Amino acid sequence: MTKSELIARLAEKNPHLYQRDVEKIVSTIFEEITSALGQGNRVELRGFGAFSIKKRDARNGRNPRTGETVHVEEKSVPFFKVGKELRLRLNRQRPLD
């Protein structure tokens, strides 16, 4: 599902809201999650999951095309851990709404 498909579905399920308002809400949520992660904070959405940042150490990698060894700098990568309720629903142990 793309962001625009998510917005369209939410607008469809909430006819009392304008689509432009739903778009603002979704964009604001994504911006806040991104901002919090950028500051090194963890974002937890109960029942859904938690977003956090993991550090990857510097290492020596390999260019697959040439086989040449290259240095890869340390970096931060986003990480998502699925919440228990979402995991159970995906495994059909609870009905999907």
Secondary structure, 3 states (H helix, E strand, C coil): CCHHHHHHHHHHHCCCCCHHHHHHHHHHHHHHHHHHHHCCCCEEECCCEEEEEEEECCEEEECCCCCCEEEECCEEEEEEEECHHHHHHHCCCCCCC
